[in-house]
Amino acid sequence: MSESTSDDRILFNRAAFLAGGAATIGVALPERSRAATAVPPGVTPERLLGRLMAGNKRFIDDDFPNVNRLAEKRELLTASQAPFAAILGCSDSRVIPNLVFVQGLGDLFVARVAGNVPDDLVIASLEYSVEHLGTRLIMVLGHEGCGAVKAVYSALATNTPLPTHLAEIERLMAPGIAGVVRARGTEDAAVEANVRAAVAKLRTSPPVIASGAASGHLLIVGGIYRLGTGEVRLVE
């Protein structure tokens, strides 16, 4: 087999995985009657985080499942959905949450916006996932080399406001990274500060997300994706 044919097969398997979904990590493909069952109350959000990070380990190891029964999985999810985790990620084309965590169709509720900043629309989307779909885990996923963070960092450092539309990203992101800019910290430090600020904002966003976080029913965490290795490092 040629190298290009091998690469094409890997890409096809990954694309098929995303299109149809595969058996969730450690859980058999659900029966028709269990197609979109909410996470059982006895399963803690911390355990769901473990499931998410186990998927990331598989991604790092290039360990993707053999995908089959795609049509059946699609049919199982036509009437409802019950994603176990929500991801607020950057729009960057290199950071695709379902691939990064090796999760299939129906497993993740994903909101993506440049710079992974939570405005009212993003928060409303995540609220929907928690309130109506039973999601118990939210991860804010930043990444190395984030262009949005770089742009805002430069704008703040040089006191040069960004143009229309991009200025909205600056407005949302600036409070979280301004301290790093003043201290002349690195852009990587600004990426992490931006994730921390987003996590803090979500944890205090009433009524649904804040109350879920306060009760322990909902876990909100941050992570940084490393472009070179594929690893997601949790931000404490």
C-alpha positions in Angstrom: 0.0 0.0 0.0 1.4 3.4 -0.9 1.9 6.1 1.7 -0.8 8.3 0.1 -3.3 5.5 0.1 -2.6 4.8 3.8 -3.1 8.5 4.6 -6.3 8.6 2.6 -7.7 5.6 4.5 -6.8 7.3 7.9 -8.6 10.5 6.8 -11.6 8.5 5.5 -11.9 6.6 8.8 -11.8 9.8 10.8 -14.3 11.5 8.5 -16.6 8.5 8.7 -16.3 8.5 12.5 -17.4 12.1 12.7 -20.2 11.7 10.2 -21.8 8.7 11.8 -20.5 8.4 15.3 -19.0 5.3 16.9 -19.5 3.4 20.1 -18.8 5.9 22.9 -15.5 5.2 24.8 -16.2 2.4 27.2 -19.9 2.2 26.4 -21.5 -0.1 23.9 -23.6 1.4 21.1 -27.0 2.1 22.6 -30.1 0.1 21.7 -32.9 1.9 19.9 -34.8 2.6 23.1 -31.7 4.1 24.7 -30.7 6.3 21.8 -30.7 9.6 23.7 -30.8 8.8 27.3 -29.6 11.4 29.7 -26.5 10.7 31.8 -27.7 8.7 34.9 -27.7 10.7 38.1 -25.1 8.4 39.7 -22.5 9.3 37.1 -20.5 12.3 38.4 -19.4 15.2 36.1 -15.8 14.3 37.1 -16.3 10.8 35.7 -17.6 12.4 32.4 -14.4 14.5 32.3 -12.4 11.3 32.6 -14.3 9.9 29.7 -13.6 13.0 27.7 -9.8 12.9 28.5 -9.6 9.2 27.8 -10.8 10.1 24.3 -8.1 12.7 24.0 -5.5 10.0 24.9 -6.8 7.9 22.0 -6.5 10.9 19.7 -2.9 11.5 20.8 -2.2 7.8 20.1 -4.0 7.9 16.7 -6.3 5.2 18.1 -9.6 5.6 16.3 -12.3 2.9 16.4 -13.4 0.9 13.4 -16.6 2.6 12.4 -19.7 0.6 11.4 -23.5 0.7 11.9 -23.4 4.4 10.8 -26.9 4.4 9.4 -28.3 2.8 12.5 -26.6 5.4 14.8 -28.0 8.3 12.7 -31.5 6.8 13.0 -31.2 6.4 16.7 -30.6 10.1 17.1 -33.3 11.5 14.8 -35.8 12.0 17.6 -33.6 13.3 20.4 -30.1 13.9 21.7 -28.3 13.7 25.0 -24.7 14.9 24.7 -22.8 14.2 27.8 -20.5 17.2 27.4 -20.5 20.6 25.9 -17.4 22.2 24.4 -16.9 26.0 23.9 -14.1 26.0 21.4 -12.3 28.2 19.0 -13.4 28.3 15.4 -9.8 27.3 14.4 -9.9 24.7 11.7 -7.1 22.7 13.4 -9.1 22.1 16.6 -12.1 19.9 16.0 -13.6 18.8 19.3 -15.2 15.5 18.1 -11.8 14.4 16.7 -9.8 15.8 19.6 -11.8 13.7 22.1 -12.7 10.8 19.8 -16.4 11.2 20.3 -19.1 10.5 17.8 -22.4 11.8 16.6 -24.6 12.9 19.5 -21.9 12.8 22.2 -20.8 16.5 22.3 -22.7 19.7 22.1 -20.2 22.1 20.5 -20.2 25.9 20.3 -17.3 27.4 18.4 -16.4 31.1 18.1 -13.0 32.8 17.4 -11.2 33.1 20.7 -13.6 30.8 22.5 -15.2 33.8 24.3 -18.7 33.4 25.8 -21.1 36.2 24.7 -24.8 36.1 25.4 -25.6 33.9 22.4 -22.9 31.3 23.3 -24.1 31.3 26.9 -27.7 30.8 25.8 -26.6 27.9 23.6 -24.8 26.2 26.5 -27.7 26.8 28.8 -29.9 25.0 26.3 -27.6 22.0 26.4 -27.6 21.9 30.2 -31.3 22.6 30.8 -32.9 20.7 27.9 -30.3 18.1 26.9 -29.0 17.1 30.3 -25.4 18.0 29.7 -23.4 17.8 32.9 -19.9 18.9 31.8 -18.7 22.1 30.0 -15.2 22.5 28.8 -13.8 25.8 27.5 -11.2 24.7 25.0 -8.4 27.1 24.0 -5.4 26.3 21.9 -1.8 27.2 21.3 -1.2 29.8 18.6 -4.7 31.3 18.8 -5.0 34.0 16.2 -7.8 35.8 18.0 -5.8 36.0 21.2 -2.8 37.2 19.3 -4.8 40.0 17.6 -6.3 41.2 20.9 -3.0 41.0 22.7 -1.4 43.1 20.0 -4.3 45.6 20.0 -4.0 46.1 23.8 -0.2 46.2 23.8 -0.1 48.9 21.1 -3.3 50.7 22.1 -4.6 50.1 18.6 -8.2 49.1 18.6 -9.3 46.3 16.2 -11.7 47.2 13.3 -15.4 46.7 13.3 -16.6 43.2 14.2 -13.2 42.1 15.4 -13.6 44.8 18.0 -16.4 42.8 19.6 -14.0 39.9 20.2 -11.6 42.5 21.7 -14.4 43.8 24.0 -15.1 40.3 25.3 -11.6 39.1 25.6 -9.7 42.2 26.9 -10.8 42.0 30.6 -9.4 38.5 30.8 -6.0 39.0 29.3 -5.3 42.7 30.1 -3.2 41.7 33.2 -1.0 39.5 31.0 -0.5 42.3 28.5 0.4 44.8 31.3 2.9 42.3 32.8 4.3 41.7 29.3 3.5 38.1 29.6 3.6 35.7 26.7 0.8 35.0 24.2 0.6 31.5 25.6 0.0 33.0 29.0 -2.7 35.1 27.4 -4.4 32.0 25.9 -4.6 30.4 29.3 -5.8 33.6 30.9 -8.5 33.8 28.3 -9.7 30.3 29.1 -9.7 31.0 32.8 -11.8 34.1 32.3 -14.3 32.2 30.1 -14.6 29.5 32.8 -15.1 32.1 35.5 -17.8 33.9 33.4 -19.7 30.7 32.8 -19.6 29.7 36.4 -21.3 32.9 37.4 -23.8 33.1 34.5 -27.3 32.8 36.0 -29.7 31.2 36.1 -29.0 27.8 34.7 -25.2 27.4 34.5 -24.4 29.2 37.7 -26.9 27.2 39.7 -25.7 23.9 38.2 -22.1 24.8 38.9 -22.8 25.8 42.5 -24.8 22.6 43.2 -22.1 20.4 41.8 -24.5 19.0 39.2 -22.5 20.7 36.4 -18.7 20.8 36.1 -17.1 23.6 34.1 -13.4 23.3 33.3 -10.8 24.8 31.0 -8.4 23.1 28.6 -5.5 24.1 26.3 -5.0 22.1 23.1 -1.4 21.6 21.9 -1.3 21.9 18.1 1.8 19.7 17.7 0.9 16.7 19.9 -2.9 16.8 20.0 -2.8 16.8 23.8 -5.4 18.7 25.9 -4.0 20.1 29.1 -6.5 20.8 31.8 -6.3 24.3 33.3 -6.8 24.2 37.0 
